[in-house]
Amino acid sequence: MKTKIELTATARRKAEAAGLLARLERLSLGEGTAKGDFVELVGDGESATFIIRARRFVVSGDGNAELILELDHPPRPASR
């Protein structure tokens, strides 16, 4: 199944500041990725840790499904 990353506003700002936005946009995580998991990207000069804040499935009219993972920064406990 295809996965797609979405970023909260604060995660986007952090990714841009750390020079990691392009890597995050290309990132493909597996279906086993769960809400509350941490995603750490190490850059040339700076690393950044994000948290999976939410996950949802989007099913198109032809039945193809895509898993959308929303990343947030700074990492803080996900609400249940």
N, CA and C atoms as an extended XYZ file, in Angstrom:
240
Properties=species:S:1:pos:R:3:atomname:S:1:resname:S:1:resid:I:1 pbc="F F F"
N         0.841       -1.174        0.000 N   MET     1
C         0.000        0.000        0.000 CA  MET     1
C         0.890        1.241        0.000 C   MET     1
N         0.465        2.228       -0.718 N   LYS     2
C         1.205        3.483       -0.800 CA  LYS     2
C         0.981        4.298        0.477 C   LYS     2
N         2.045        4.905        0.974 N   THR     3
C         1.922        5.804        2.125 CA  THR     3
C         2.293        7.213        1.695 C   THR     3
N         1.700        8.174        2.371 N   LYS     4
C         1.969        9.585        2.092 CA  LYS     4
C         2.158       10.296        3.428 C   LYS     4
N         3.074       11.250        3.457 N   ILE     5
C         3.358       12.014        4.667 CA  ILE     5
C         2.690       13.381        4.574 C   ILE     5
N         2.014       13.769        5.627 N   GLU     6
C         1.506       15.130        5.785 CA  GLU     6
C         2.148       15.699        7.040 C   GLU     6
N         2.382       16.996        7.051 N   LEU     7
C         3.040       17.651        8.181 CA  LEU     7
C         2.139       18.700        8.794 C   LEU     7
N         2.163       18.773       10.123 N   THR     8
C         1.498       19.891       10.782 CA  THR     8
C         2.309       21.150       10.478 C   THR     8
N         1.759       22.311       10.788 N   ALA     9
C         2.463       23.571       10.516 CA  ALA     9
C         3.797       23.629       11.261 C   ALA     9
N         3.810       23.186       12.512 N   THR    10
C         5.067       23.241       13.276 CA  THR    10
C         6.082       22.228       12.748 C   THR    10
N         5.616       21.077       12.302 N   ALA    11
C         6.519       20.084       11.720 CA  ALA    11
C         7.108       20.610       10.420 C   ALA    11
N         6.302       21.281        9.616 N   ARG    12
C         6.793       21.842        8.356 CA  ARG    12
C         7.867       22.900        8.614 C   ARG    12
N         7.619       23.769        9.589 N   ARG    13
C         8.613       24.800        9.911 CA  ARG    13
C         9.934       24.168       10.359 C   ARG    13
N         9.859       23.151       11.205 N   LYS    14
C        11.069       22.478       11.683 CA  LYS    14
C        11.799       21.800       10.528 C   LYS    14
N        11.065       21.117        9.673 N   ALA    15
C        11.668       20.423        8.540 CA  ALA    15
C        12.354       21.411        7.601 C   ALA    15
N        11.719       22.537        7.354 N   GLU    16
C        12.324       23.556        6.495 CA  GLU    16
C        13.583       24.122        7.139 C   GLU    16
N        13.514       24.439        8.424 N   ALA    17
C        14.667       25.019        9.133 CA  ALA    17
C        15.845       24.049        9.173 C   ALA    17
N        15.560       22.761        9.266 N   ALA    18
C        16.617       21.751        9.349 CA  ALA    18
C        17.067       21.259        7.968 C   ALA    18
N        16.436       21.764        6.908 N   GLY    19
C        16.780       21.320        5.561 CA  GLY    19
C        16.342       19.895        5.261 C   GLY    19
N        15.271       19.444        5.910 N   LEU    20
C        14.820       18.059        5.776 CA  LEU    20
C        13.487       17.912        5.045 C   LEU    20
N        12.920       19.000        4.567 N   LEU    21
C        11.579       18.952        3.984 CA  LEU    21
C        11.514       18.016        2.776 C   LEU    21
N        12.462       18.121        1.872 N   ALA    22
C        12.440       17.263        0.678 CA  ALA    22
C        12.519       15.788        1.053 C   ALA    22
N        13.348       15.455        2.028 N   ARG    23
C        13.450       14.048        2.472 CA  ARG    23
C        12.146       13.569        3.074 C   ARG    23
N        11.491       14.426        3.862 N   LEU    24
C        10.219       14.030        4.461 CA  LEU    24
C         9.150       13.820        3.397 C   LEU    24
N         9.143       14.665        2.396 N   GLU    25
C         8.139       14.536        1.338 CA  GLU    25
C         8.335       13.262        0.523 C   GLU    25
N         9.553       12.744        0.442 N   ARG    26
C         9.836       11.500       -0.292 CA  ARG    26
C         9.713       10.260        0.594 C   ARG    26
N         9.618       10.462        1.883 N   LEU    27
C         9.631        9.358        2.837 CA  LEU    27
C         8.438        8.430        2.643 C   LEU    27
N         8.703        7.146        2.661 N   SER    28
C         7.649        6.142        2.572 CA  SER    28
C         7.814        5.193        3.750 C   SER    28
N         6.875        5.245        4.664 N   LEU    29
C         6.905        4.374        5.842 CA  LEU    29
C         5.926        3.231        5.636 C   LEU    29
N         6.150        2.133        6.305 N   GLY    30
C         5.313        0.951        6.127 CA  GLY    30
C         3.974        1.050        6.836 C   GLY    30
N         3.109        0.104        6.501 N   GLU    31
C         1.774        0.045        7.098 CA  GLU    31
C         1.814       -0.203        8.599 C   GLU    31
N         2.911       -0.762        9.085 N   GLY    32
C         3.045       -1.050       10.502 CA  GLY    32
C         3.335        0.179       11.342 C   GLY    32
N         3.524        1.327       10.704 N   THR    33
C         3.778        2.564       11.436 CA  THR    33
C         2.535        2.928       12.233 C   THR    33
N         2.717        3.207       13.516 N   ALA    34
C         1.570        3.451       14.394 CA  ALA    34
C         1.575        4.872       14.938 C   ALA    34
N         0.407        5.319       15.314 N   LYS    35
C         0.260        6.595       16.001 CA  LYS    35
C         1.134        6.562       17.251 C   LYS    35
N         1.925        7.614       17.441 N   GLY    36
C         2.822        7.676       18.588 CA  GLY    36
C         4.252        7.258       18.281 C   GLY    36
N         4.478        6.625       17.118 N   ASP    37
C         5.841        6.262       16.727 CA  ASP    37
C         6.655        7.521       16.455 C   ASP    37
N         7.941        7.448       16.733 N   PHE    38
C         8.851        8.553       16.443 CA  PHE    38
C         9.544        8.306       15.110 C   PHE    38
N         9.766        9.376       14.368 N   VAL    39
C        10.500        9.332       13.111 CA  VAL    39
C        11.648       10.323       13.255 C   VAL    39
N        12.875        9.819       13.231 N   GLU    40
C        14.042       10.682       13.377 CA  GLU    40
C        14.795       10.735       12.059 C   GLU    40
N        14.998       11.938       11.560 N   LEU    41
C        15.778       12.148       10.345 CA  LEU    41
C        17.058       12.858       10.722 C   LEU    41
N        18.151       12.329       10.240 N   VAL    42
C        19.452       12.931       10.506 CA  VAL    42
C        19.899       13.643        9.238 C   VAL    42
N        20.138       14.939        9.360 N   GLY    43
C        20.575       15.727        8.224 CA  GLY    43
C        22.066       15.970        8.262 C   GLY    43
N        22.536       16.732        7.301 N   ASP    44
C        23.956       17.059        7.254 CA  ASP    44
C        24.375       17.854        8.484 C   ASP    44
N        23.553       18.810        8.879 N   GLY    45
C        23.934       19.647       10.003 CA  GLY    45
C        23.048       19.481       11.215 C   GLY    45
N        21.833       19.001       11.021 N   GLU    46
C        20.884       18.955       12.124 CA  GLU    46
C        19.980       17.739       11.966 C   GLU    46
N        19.604       17.157       13.077 N   SER    47
C        18.625       16.075       13.040 CA  SER    47
C        17.322       16.599       13.631 C   SER    47
N        16.245       15.905       13.324 N   ALA    48
C        14.947       16.303       13.844 CA  ALA    48
C        14.117       15.054       14.098 C   ALA    48
N        13.397       15.070       15.202 N   THR    49
C        12.531       13.957       15.551 CA  THR    49
C        11.081       14.419       15.484 C   THR    49
N        10.280       13.627       14.800 N   PHE    50
C         8.862       13.904       14.614 CA  PHE    50
C         8.082       12.757       15.239 C   PHE    50
N         6.791       12.968       15.435 N   ILE    51
C         5.937       11.912       15.962 CA  ILE    51
C         4.766       11.711       15.001 C   ILE    51
N         4.350       10.458       14.849 N   ILE    52
C         3.161       10.176       14.052 CA  ILE    52
C         1.969       10.592       14.908 C   ILE    52
N         1.333       11.677       14.521 N   ARG    53
C         0.213       12.217       15.294 CA  ARG    53
C        -1.107       11.560       14.917 C   ARG    53
N        -1.241       11.222       13.654 N   ALA    54
C        -2.484       10.609       13.193 CA  ALA    54
C        -2.198        9.767       11.964 C   ALA    54
N        -3.081        8.818       11.700 N   ARG    55
C        -3.013        8.025       10.481 CA  ARG    55
C        -4.426        7.789        9.988 C   ARG    55
N        -4.578        7.835        8.674 N   ARG    56
C        -5.901        7.599        8.101 CA  ARG    56
C        -5.747        6.954        6.733 C   ARG    56
N        -6.760        6.249        6.321 N   PHE    57
C        -6.776        5.627        5.006 CA  PHE    57
C        -7.685        6.441        4.104 C   PHE    57
N        -7.231        6.677        2.888 N   VAL    58
C        -8.037        7.340        1.875 CA  VAL    58
C        -8.240        6.319        0.763 C   VAL    58
N        -9.501        6.013        0.476 N   VAL    59
C        -9.825        5.021       -0.548 CA  VAL    59
C       -10.471        5.748       -1.721 C   VAL    59
N        -9.870        5.603       -2.891 N   SER    60
C       -10.384        6.267       -4.086 CA  SER    60
C       -11.552        5.476       -4.667 C   SER    60
N       -12.196        6.060       -5.653 N   GLY    61
C       -13.352        5.426       -6.283 CA  GLY    61
C       -13.031        4.096       -6.925 C   GLY    61
N       -11.789        3.899       -7.355 N   ASP    62
C       -11.421        2.631       -7.980 CA  ASP    62
C       -10.995        1.580       -6.956 C   ASP    62
N       -11.085        1.933       -5.656 N   GLY    63
C       -10.781        0.975       -4.602 CA  GLY    63
C        -9.345        0.982       -4.116 C   GLY    63
N        -8.484        1.768       -4.744 N   ASN    64
C        -7.100        1.858       -4.281 CA  ASN    64
C        -7.037        2.651       -2.981 C   ASN    64
N        -6.261        2.153       -2.040 N   ALA    65
C        -6.153        2.797       -0.731 CA  ALA    65
C        -4.759        3.395       -0.556 C   ALA    65
N        -4.717        4.478        0.177 N   GLU    66
C        -3.466        5.149        0.503 CA  GLU    66
C        -3.487        5.434        2.005 C   GLU    66
N        -2.377        5.166        2.668 N   LEU    67
C        -2.253        5.437        4.095 CA  LEU    67
C        -1.594        6.799        4.258 C   LEU    67
N        -2.292        7.723        4.917 N   ILE    68
C        -1.778        9.063        5.161 CA  ILE    68
C        -1.288        9.118        6.604 C   ILE    68
N        -0.013        9.505        6.785 N   LEU    69
C         0.580        9.627        8.117 CA  LEU    69
C         0.863       11.096        8.371 C   LEU    69
N         0.301       11.622        9.449 N   GLU    70
C         0.526       13.028        9.805 CA  GLU    70
C         1.624       13.102       10.856 C   GLU    70
N         2.684       13.840       10.530 N   LEU    71
C         3.812       14.019       11.446 CA  LEU    71
C         3.716       15.371       12.132 C   LEU    71
N         4.125       15.389       13.396 N   ASP    72
C         4.111       16.615       14.188 CA  ASP    72
C         5.482       16.815       14.827 C   ASP    72
N         5.760       18.046       15.180 N   HIS    73
C         6.985       18.400       15.885 CA  HIS    73
C         6.668       19.580       16.790 C   HIS    73
N         7.174       19.656       17.989 N   PRO    74
C         8.034       18.670       18.620 CA  PRO    74
C         7.249       17.427       18.998 C   PRO    74
N         7.947       16.295       19.133 N   PRO    75
C         7.246       15.078       19.497 CA  PRO    75
C         6.673       15.196       20.909 C   PRO    75
N         5.421       14.930       21.008 N   ARG    76
C         4.745       14.904       22.307 CA  ARG    76
C         3.740       13.768       22.245 C   ARG    76
N         3.324       13.270       23.361 N   PRO    77
C         2.439       12.098       23.357 CA  PRO    77
C         1.197       12.318       22.495 C   PRO    77
N         0.862       11.298       21.714 N   ALA    78
C        -0.339       11.338       20.887 CA  ALA    78
C        -1.563       11.143       21.768 C   ALA    78
N        -2.631       11.852       21.466 N   SER    79
C        -3.881       11.653       22.214 CA  SER    79
C        -4.555       10.405       21.701 C   SER    79
N        -5.262        9.761       22.542 N   ARG    80
C        -5.919        8.499       22.160 CA  ARG    80
C        -7.328        8.735       21.712 C   ARG    80
